[in-house]
Amino acid sequence: MEKPQEIEGPRLYVLLEGELVIDLPDHSYLHLRKGEGAHLQGPHKITPIDPSVVAVWNP
């Protein structure tokens, strides 16, 4: 992953390489590093800091 993406529905992320910032609708964010994960239910924006490898599950 190299570019920001707007996501509308639920997703589960596990970061395999790189770093990822997830912007949430309430103006907070998550900063994931290699080996970390997050399960999000609503809309959000994901932005890789460096080229990243992300495993994504779309339930």
SULSULSUL-V6515 format. One record per pair of residues at least 12 apart in sequence whose C-alpha atoms are under 10 Angstrom apart, sorted by the first residue. I is the first residue (numbers start at 1). GAP is how many residues later the second one is. If there is no record, write none. Layout:
i={I & I}
gap={GAP & GAP}
This chain:
i={1 & 1 & 1 & 1 & 1 & 1 & 1 & 1 & 1 & 1 & 1 & 1 & 2 & 2 & 2 & 2 & 2 & 2 & 2 & 2 & 3 & 3 & 3 & 3 & 3 & 3 & 3 & 4 & 4 & 4 & 4 & 4 & 4 & 4 & 4 & 5 & 5 & 5 & 5 & 5 & 5 & 6 & 6 & 6 & 6 & 6 & 6 & 6 & 7 & 7 & 7 & 7 & 7 & 7 & 8 & 8 & 8 & 8 & 8 & 9 & 9 & 9 & 9 & 9 & 9 & 9 & 10 & 10 & 10 & 10 & 10 & 10 & 10 & 10 & 10 & 11 & 11 & 11 & 11 & 11 & 11 & 11 & 11 & 11 & 11 & 11 & 12 & 12 & 12 & 12 & 12 & 12 & 12 & 12 & 12 & 12 & 12 & 13 & 13 & 13 & 13 & 13 & 13 & 13 & 13 & 13 & 13 & 13 & 14 & 14 & 14 & 14 & 14 & 14 & 14 & 14 & 14 & 14 & 14 & 14 & 14 & 15 & 15 & 15 & 15 & 15 & 15 & 15 & 15 & 15 & 15 & 15 & 15 & 16 & 16 & 16 & 16 & 16 & 16 & 16 & 16 & 16 & 17 & 17 & 17 & 17 & 17 & 17 & 17 & 17 & 17 & 17 & 18 & 18 & 18 & 18 & 18 & 18 & 18 & 18 & 18 & 18 & 18 & 19 & 19 & 19 & 19 & 19 & 19 & 19 & 19 & 19 & 19 & 19 & 19 & 19 & 19 & 20 & 20 & 20 & 20 & 20 & 20 & 20 & 20 & 20 & 20 & 20 & 20 & 20 & 21 & 21 & 21 & 21 & 21 & 21 & 22 & 22 & 22 & 22 & 22 & 22 & 22 & 23 & 23 & 23 & 23 & 23 & 24 & 24 & 24 & 24 & 24 & 24 & 25 & 25 & 25 & 25 & 26 & 27 & 29 & 29 & 29 & 30 & 31 & 31 & 31 & 31 & 32 & 32 & 33 & 33 & 34 & 34 & 34 & 35 & 37 & 37 & 37 & 38 & 39 & 39 & 41}
gap={16 & 17 & 19 & 45 & 46 & 47 & 48 & 49 & 50 & 51 & 52 & 53 & 18 & 45 & 46 & 47 & 48 & 49 & 50 & 51 & 43 & 44 & 45 & 46 & 47 & 48 & 49 & 16 & 17 & 18 & 41 & 42 & 43 & 44 & 45 & 17 & 39 & 40 & 41 & 42 & 43 & 16 & 17 & 37 & 38 & 39 & 40 & 41 & 33 & 35 & 36 & 37 & 38 & 39 & 33 & 34 & 35 & 36 & 37 & 31 & 32 & 33 & 34 & 35 & 49 & 50 & 29 & 30 & 31 & 32 & 33 & 34 & 47 & 48 & 49 & 27 & 28 & 29 & 30 & 31 & 32 & 33 & 45 & 46 & 47 & 48 & 25 & 26 & 27 & 28 & 29 & 42 & 43 & 44 & 45 & 46 & 47 & 19 & 23 & 24 & 25 & 26 & 27 & 41 & 42 & 43 & 44 & 45 & 18 & 19 & 20 & 21 & 22 & 23 & 24 & 25 & 39 & 40 & 41 & 42 & 43 & 17 & 18 & 19 & 20 & 21 & 22 & 23 & 37 & 38 & 39 & 40 & 41 & 17 & 18 & 19 & 20 & 21 & 36 & 37 & 38 & 39 & 16 & 17 & 18 & 19 & 33 & 34 & 35 & 36 & 37 & 38 & 14 & 15 & 16 & 17 & 30 & 31 & 32 & 33 & 34 & 35 & 36 & 12 & 13 & 14 & 15 & 16 & 17 & 28 & 29 & 30 & 31 & 32 & 33 & 34 & 35 & 12 & 13 & 14 & 16 & 26 & 27 & 28 & 29 & 30 & 31 & 32 & 33 & 34 & 12 & 24 & 25 & 26 & 27 & 28 & 16 & 18 & 22 & 23 & 24 & 25 & 26 & 20 & 21 & 22 & 23 & 24 & 16 & 18 & 19 & 20 & 21 & 22 & 17 & 18 & 19 & 20 & 18 & 17 & 15 & 16 & 17 & 16 & 15 & 16 & 17 & 18 & 16 & 17 & 16 & 19 & 18 & 19 & 20 & 19 & 17 & 18 & 19 & 18 & 17 & 18 & 18}
